[in-house]
Amino acid sequence: MDMAISVMPDTAAVTSFSEDVSECYPAEIFGQLPDGFRLQDQSIHVLVHWHRKAIAAVEHLPEDVTDYELGAACDIVRRLYVAILTAKTHGASHVALKLQAVLTKLDSEKSNSIEEALDVDDIRRLAAELSDAIKPSAPVKRVGALRRGRKLTRTGLLYRYQSFLMKELQTLSLNLYGDRDCALEYIAEDDAVNLRCSGRPKYPFFDESRLADRARSVLKSLKIDTKQFDILGRHGVTWATSESWPSRAAK
C-alpha cells in the first residue's frame, strides 16, 4: 500500500506513553508486553525492530482503511521513530542504527529530502552522540609516576603488565580470528571464567591487592624485566605518563 506515514490522528488516544497497552501497542507489532511497559525504556535494537514492523503494518493496510485507523497506525510509526532518535546510545553502532532509521523513514515516505526526516536539533544530537561514541577512553584518575629513579613503581609495573597483556591479546586475536584487533572490540564471555568470578558479580572480579604480584609473576615467567624502568631507554622508547592522556575529570 503506497502511502505516506506522517498522518497524525485527531485524538490523544495514541499520543501518550501511558495509554492502555493493548490499544497503543498492538501485539502484531510489539508482541506480549509486560505490565508497566514504557516505550522510552526499551533498547534501541528493539525499537528499530518494532519501527520496521510498524512501517510494514502501515504499508499493508487495506484500501478501505478509515482515516482514524490510518492515523493511529502512522502515529505508532512516528512515536517509534522519535523513541529511536532520543534513545540512549552506547557506541558508534547505536548512532548508526539511528541514522539507518532516518533512511528507513525517508524510504517509507518515498522522500529524498533529509530535512523531512531530521530537524537541526536532531542533527546536532546525532553529531554529538557520534563524537562521544568514537572518543577514545581516558583515565578518570591520576595514574601516578611510572618510576622512582631507575626503578619501576607499582604503577610502572602494572603499566608494563598492561603492555604485555595487550600484545598477548593481539597475538591471540590474530591466531583465533585472523585479525589482531578483533578481540579488542568486545569482552568474550565463558562459563568457566564466569564460574571463577562468580564470587564477585561486580567489578573487581579479582583481588586488586594481588595485581602487582600477578603482574610480576607473569612477566618474570616470560623473562620480562619487572624492576628497571629504563631497560628499553637505550632504544629511545618513550613511556606514557598520566599527563599524556586527556583527563575526563577536568571536563
C-alpha positions in Angstrom: 0.0 0.0 0.0 1.7 3.2 -1.2 1.0 5.9 1.3 2.9 8.4 3.5 3.2 7.6 7.2 3.2 11.1 8.5 -0.6 11.4 9.1 -1.5 12.4 12.6 -4.7 11.3 14.3 -7.1 13.9 15.8 -7.2 12.2 19.2 -4.9 11.9 22.1 -5.7 8.2 22.4 -2.4 7.1 20.8 -0.1 10.1 21.7 0.8 9.3 25.3 3.3 6.7 26.5 1.0 5.8 29.4 -2.1 4.5 27.4 -3.6 1.1 27.5 -1.0 -1.4 26.2 -3.5 -3.3 24.0 -4.7 -0.2 22.2 -1.5 1.7 21.8 1.0 -1.2 21.3 -0.8 -3.9 19.1 0.5 -7.4 19.6 1.2 -7.9 15.9 4.0 -5.3 16.2 5.1 -5.3 19.9 4.2 -8.9 20.9 3.1 -9.5 24.5 4.2 -6.6 26.7 4.7 -6.7 30.5 2.8 -4.5 32.9 4.3 -1.1 33.3 5.8 -1.1 29.8 7.2 2.2 28.7 8.4 2.8 25.2 11.2 5.1 26.1 12.8 2.5 28.3 13.4 0.0 25.5 16.8 -0.7 23.9 17.5 0.9 20.6 17.7 -2.6 18.8 14.2 -3.5 19.9 12.9 0.0 18.9 14.4 -0.4 15.4 12.9 -3.8 15.0 9.4 -2.5 16.0 9.8 0.5 13.8 10.3 -1.7 10.7 7.4 -3.9 11.7 5.2 -0.8 12.2 6.1 0.6 8.8 5.3 -2.8 7.2 1.9 -2.8 9.0 1.1 0.6 7.5 2.1 -0.4 4.1 -0.2 -3.5 4.3 -3.3 -1.7 5.5 -6.4 -2.4 3.3 -7.5 0.2 0.8 -10.8 0.8 2.7 -9.0 1.7 5.9 -10.6 4.6 7.8 -8.7 7.9 8.4 -8.7 7.2 12.1 -7.2 3.7 11.7 -4.6 5.1 9.3 -3.7 7.9 11.6 -3.4 5.6 14.6 -1.1 3.2 12.7 1.0 6.1 11.4 1.3 7.6 14.9 2.8 4.3 16.2 5.5 4.6 13.5 6.1 8.2 14.4 6.4 7.5 18.1 8.8 4.6 17.5 10.9 6.9 15.3 11.0 9.6 17.9 11.9 7.0 20.5 14.8 5.8 18.4 16.2 9.3 17.8 16.0 10.0 21.6 17.2 6.6 22.8 20.5 6.5 24.8 23.5 5.4 22.7 26.3 3.3 23.8 28.8 3.3 21.0 29.0 4.2 17.3 26.9 1.2 16.3 23.9 2.7 18.1 24.3 6.0 16.3 24.5 4.0 13.1 21.1 2.4 14.0 19.6 5.9 14.4 20.9 7.0 11.0 19.5 3.8 9.5 16.1 4.6 11.0 16.3 8.0 9.3 17.0 6.3 5.9 14.2 3.8 6.6 11.8 6.7 7.2 12.8 8.5 4.0 12.4 5.3 2.0 9.0 4.5 3.5 7.8 8.1 2.7 9.3 7.9 -0.8 11.2 11.1 0.0 14.8 12.1 -0.8 14.8 15.2 1.5 16.7 14.7 4.7 15.1 17.9 6.0 11.8 16.0 6.2 13.2 13.4 8.5 15.6 15.5 10.7 15.5 18.9 12.1 18.5 20.9 13.2 18.3 19.7 16.8 18.2 16.1 15.6 21.4 16.6 13.5 23.2 18.3 16.4 22.2 15.5 18.8 23.4 12.8 16.4 26.6 14.6 15.7 27.3 14.9 19.4 26.4 11.3 20.1 28.7 10.1 17.3 31.6 12.3 18.5 31.1 10.9 22.0 30.9 7.3 20.7 34.2 7.4 18.9 36.1 9.4 21.5 38.9 7.3 23.0 38.7 6.3 26.6 40.8 8.3 29.0 41.8 7.8 32.7 39.4 9.3 35.2 42.0 9.4 37.9 45.7 10.4 38.1 47.8 7.5 37.0 50.8 8.4 39.0 54.6 8.1 38.4 55.8 5.1 36.5 59.3 5.2 38.1 61.3 6.3 41.0 64.7 7.0 39.8 65.6 3.9 37.6 63.2 1.6 39.5 59.7 0.8 38.4 56.9 1.9 40.8 53.9 -0.3 41.3 52.2 1.8 38.7 55.1 1.3 36.3 55.0 -2.5 36.8 51.2 -2.6 36.1 51.8 -0.4 33.0 54.4 -2.8 31.7 51.9 -5.7 32.5 49.3 -3.9 30.5 51.7 -3.6 27.6 52.3 -7.3 27.7 48.6 -8.2 28.0 47.6 -6.1 25.0 50.3 -7.7 22.9 49.2 -11.1 24.1 45.6 -10.3 23.3 46.5 -9.1 19.8 48.5 -12.3 19.2 45.6 -14.4 20.4 43.2 -12.4 18.2 45.3 -12.8 15.1 45.5 -16.5 15.7 41.8 -17.0 16.6 40.1 -14.5 14.2 42.7 -13.7 11.6 42.7 -10.0 12.7 44.9 -8.7 15.5 42.3 -6.2 16.8 39.1 -8.2 16.6 39.4 -9.5 20.2 39.8 -5.9 21.5 36.3 -5.0 20.3 34.3 -7.0 22.8 34.5 -9.0 26.1 34.3 -12.7 25.5 32.0 -14.5 27.9 32.9 -18.0 29.0 31.2 -20.2 31.6 34.5 -21.5 33.2 35.7 -17.9 33.6 32.4 -16.7 34.9 32.4 -19.5 37.4 35.8 -18.4 38.7 34.4 -14.8 39.0 31.0 -15.8 40.5 32.1 -14.7 43.9 32.4 -11.2 42.6 29.4 -10.4 40.4 30.6 -6.9 40.0 33.9 -5.2 39.4 36.5 -6.0 40.6 36.5 -9.7 39.6 39.8 -10.3 41.2 41.6 -9.0 44.3 43.2 -5.8 43.2 45.8 -6.0 46.0 47.2 -9.1 44.2 47.6 -7.3 40.8 51.2 -6.4 41.3 52.1 -9.9 42.4 50.3 -11.5 39.4 52.0 -9.0 37.0 55.4 -9.7 38.5 54.9 -13.5 38.3 53.6 -13.5 34.7 56.3 -11.1 33.4 59.1 -13.0 35.2 57.9 -16.2 33.6 58.4 -14.6 30.2 61.8 -13.1 31.2 60.5 -9.6 31.1 62.2 -7.2 33.5 60.0 -6.2 36.5 62.3 -3.8 38.2 64.2 -1.5 35.9 62.3 1.4 34.3 64.8 2.2 31.6 65.7 -1.2 30.3 64.5 0.0 26.9 65.7 3.5 27.3 68.7 3.0 25.1 66.4 2.3 22.2 64.7 5.7 22.6 61.4 4.3 23.9 59.1 6.9 25.5 56.9 5.8 28.2 53.5 7.5 28.5 52.5 9.2 31.7 49.3 10.3 33.2 49.9 13.7 31.6 49.8 12.1 28.2 46.1 11.4 28.3 43.2 13.9 28.3 41.5 14.0 31.6 37.8 13.3 31.9 37.8 14.7 35.4 38.8 18.1 34.0 35.6 18.3 32.0 
